[in-house]
Amino acid sequence: MSERTKIINTTHDDLETIYSLFESAIAYQQKNTYPVWKGYDKVALIKDIEEGNQYKITMGKRIAMLFSVCYSDPLIWGERENGTALYLHRIVVNPDFKGNKLFAMVLAWSIFHGRLNNLSRIRMDTWADNPIMINYYKSFGFRYVDECTTPDSEELAIQNRNLKVALLEYIIPNE
């Protein structure tokens, strides 16, 4: 990462930009006939900020990408949840920064963060019927684990309810 590129927590001051980026992501999904989020959950985004679980990649003074993390995800991972993983959620790229290999930065940060917290894996999910995204994440070393349908639970962000998702996992290598 350059001096100008940073991964830091989002703040309430970023909310307008965060909402705009989610709206851009939905428009991009629709335009390209990908599976589409059914809106986004502002309450979940604010909670991520307040709990220090949402991060932004900044390039200069602009937000290039957003992602959220959590350390337990039993609603999606069920019995596979065992306290050994960092979970990535709500990944959104600013359209102005597409093609900058930003996910590579997220993965490098996640590996470092996982090691600091004695975690052995990074997990995420994406639409099961989007082979482009599944293959994209597999190109970074994630392996396909299984598919599941997320519950219709208020504990999940609105856009993550009742979705058929592919579960993906990356084993953090020993140093």
C-alpha positions as CSV (number, residue, x, y, z in Angstrom):
1,M,0.0,0.0,0.0
2,S,1.2,3.4,-0.8
3,E,1.4,6.3,1.6
4,R,-1.9,7.5,0.1
5,T,-3.7,4.2,0.3
6,K,-4.9,3.1,3.8
7,I,-7.3,0.7,5.4
8,I,-9.0,2.3,8.3
9,N,-12.3,2.2,10.1
10,T,-15.3,4.1,8.7
11,T,-16.9,6.8,10.8
12,H,-20.4,8.4,11.0
13,D,-19.0,11.1,8.7
14,D,-18.7,8.6,6.0
15,L,-22.3,7.5,6.0
16,E,-23.4,9.6,3.0
17,T,-20.6,8.1,0.9
18,I,-21.3,4.6,2.2
19,Y,-25.0,4.8,1.2
20,S,-24.0,6.2,-2.2
21,L,-21.6,3.3,-2.7
22,F,-24.2,0.7,-1.8
23,E,-26.7,2.4,-4.2
24,S,-24.0,2.3,-7.0
25,A,-23.3,-1.4,-6.3
26,I,-27.0,-2.2,-6.7
27,A,-27.2,-0.2,-9.9
28,Y,-24.1,-2.1,-11.2
29,Q,-25.6,-5.5,-10.3
30,Q,-28.8,-4.6,-12.1
31,K,-27.1,-3.2,-15.2
32,N,-24.9,-6.4,-15.5
33,T,-27.8,-8.8,-14.8
34,Y,-26.0,-10.2,-11.7
35,P,-28.0,-11.2,-8.6
36,V,-29.1,-8.0,-6.9
37,W,-29.2,-6.9,-3.3
38,K,-32.7,-6.1,-2.3
39,G,-31.7,-2.8,-0.8
40,Y,-29.3,-2.4,2.0
41,D,-29.7,-2.2,5.7
42,K,-28.7,1.2,7.1
43,V,-29.1,0.1,10.7
44,A,-26.6,-2.8,10.1
45,L,-24.1,-0.3,8.5
46,I,-24.4,2.1,11.4
47,K,-23.9,-0.8,13.8
48,D,-20.8,-1.9,11.9
49,I,-19.4,1.6,12.3
50,E,-20.2,1.9,16.0
51,E,-18.7,-1.5,16.8
52,G,-15.6,-0.8,14.7
53,N,-16.3,-3.6,12.2
54,Q,-16.6,-1.6,9.0
55,Y,-13.4,-0.6,7.1
56,K,-12.7,1.6,4.2
57,I,-9.8,1.5,1.7
58,T,-8.9,5.1,1.0
59,M,-6.9,6.3,-1.9
60,G,-6.0,9.9,-1.3
61,K,-9.0,11.4,0.3
62,R,-11.6,9.2,-1.4
63,I,-13.2,5.9,-0.3
64,A,-12.3,3.2,-2.8
65,M,-13.8,0.2,-1.1
66,L,-15.8,-0.8,1.9
67,F,-16.0,-4.1,3.8
68,S,-17.2,-5.3,7.1
69,V,-15.9,-8.0,9.4
70,C,-17.2,-10.2,12.2
71,Y,-15.8,-13.0,14.3
72,S,-18.7,-15.3,14.5
73,D,-21.3,-16.1,11.8
74,P,-23.5,-19.0,13.0
75,L,-26.6,-17.8,11.0
76,I,-24.8,-18.4,7.7
77,W,-22.2,-20.9,8.6
78,G,-24.3,-23.0,11.1
79,E,-22.4,-25.9,12.6
80,R,-19.3,-25.0,10.8
81,E,-18.9,-22.0,13.1
82,N,-16.1,-22.8,15.5
83,G,-14.6,-19.5,16.5
84,T,-11.5,-19.8,14.3
85,A,-12.5,-17.4,11.4
86,L,-12.6,-13.8,10.4
87,Y,-15.8,-13.3,8.3
88,L,-15.9,-10.7,5.5
89,H,-19.2,-9.1,4.6
90,R,-20.7,-6.2,2.7
91,I,-17.8,-5.7,0.3
92,V,-18.5,-2.7,-2.0
93,V,-16.1,-1.2,-4.5
94,N,-16.4,2.5,-5.6
95,P,-17.0,2.3,-9.4
96,D,-14.3,4.9,-9.9
97,F,-11.7,2.4,-8.5
98,K,-12.8,-0.8,-10.2
99,G,-9.8,-2.6,-11.6
100,N,-7.3,-1.6,-8.9
101,K,-7.1,-5.1,-7.4
102,L,-8.5,-3.8,-4.1
103,F,-9.6,-7.2,-2.9
104,A,-6.0,-8.2,-2.8
105,M,-5.5,-5.4,-0.2
106,V,-8.5,-6.7,1.8
107,L,-7.1,-10.2,1.8
108,A,-3.7,-9.1,2.9
109,W,-5.2,-7.0,5.7
110,S,-7.5,-10.0,6.7
111,I,-4.5,-12.4,6.8
112,F,-2.6,-10.0,9.0
113,H,-5.6,-9.2,11.2
114,G,-6.4,-13.0,11.4
115,R,-2.9,-13.8,12.6
116,L,-3.1,-11.0,15.2
117,N,-6.3,-12.5,16.6
118,N,-5.1,-16.2,16.4
119,L,-7.6,-17.0,13.7
120,S,-6.8,-19.7,11.2
121,R,-9.2,-18.9,8.3
122,I,-11.1,-16.2,6.5
123,R,-14.6,-16.9,5.4
124,M,-17.1,-15.2,3.2
125,D,-20.2,-15.9,1.2
126,T,-21.5,-14.7,-2.1
127,W,-24.5,-15.6,-4.3
128,A,-24.5,-19.3,-5.3
129,D,-25.7,-18.4,-8.7
130,N,-22.9,-16.0,-9.5
131,P,-20.0,-18.1,-10.8
132,I,-18.1,-15.0,-11.8
133,M,-17.8,-13.9,-8.2
134,I,-17.2,-17.4,-6.9
135,N,-14.3,-17.8,-9.4
136,Y,-13.0,-14.4,-8.6
137,Y,-12.6,-15.2,-4.9
138,K,-11.3,-18.7,-5.8
139,S,-8.5,-16.9,-7.8
140,F,-7.3,-15.4,-4.5
141,G,-7.1,-18.9,-2.9
142,F,-10.5,-19.2,-1.4
143,R,-12.0,-22.7,-1.7
144,Y,-15.7,-23.5,-2.2
145,V,-17.1,-25.1,0.9
146,D,-20.8,-25.6,0.3
147,E,-24.1,-23.8,-0.4
148,C,-26.8,-22.8,1.9
149,T,-29.9,-20.5,2.1
150,T,-29.6,-17.7,4.6
151,P,-32.4,-17.5,7.2
152,D,-35.1,-14.8,7.2
153,S,-33.7,-13.5,10.5
154,E,-33.7,-9.9,11.8
155,E,-30.2,-10.7,13.0
156,L,-29.1,-10.6,9.4
157,A,-28.9,-7.4,7.3
158,I,-31.9,-7.1,5.0
159,Q,-29.8,-7.7,1.9
160,N,-28.5,-11.0,3.3
161,R,-31.8,-12.6,4.1
162,N,-33.3,-15.6,2.2
163,L,-30.3,-15.9,-0.2
164,K,-28.8,-19.0,-1.7
165,V,-25.1,-18.4,-1.0
166,A,-21.9,-20.1,-1.7
167,L,-19.7,-20.5,1.3
168,L,-16.0,-19.7,0.7
169,E,-13.0,-20.2,2.9
170,Y,-9.3,-19.2,2.9
171,I,-6.9,-21.0,5.2
172,I,-4.4,-18.5,6.6
173,P,-0.9,-19.8,6.0
174,N,1.5,-20.1,8.8
175,E,4.1,-17.4,8.8
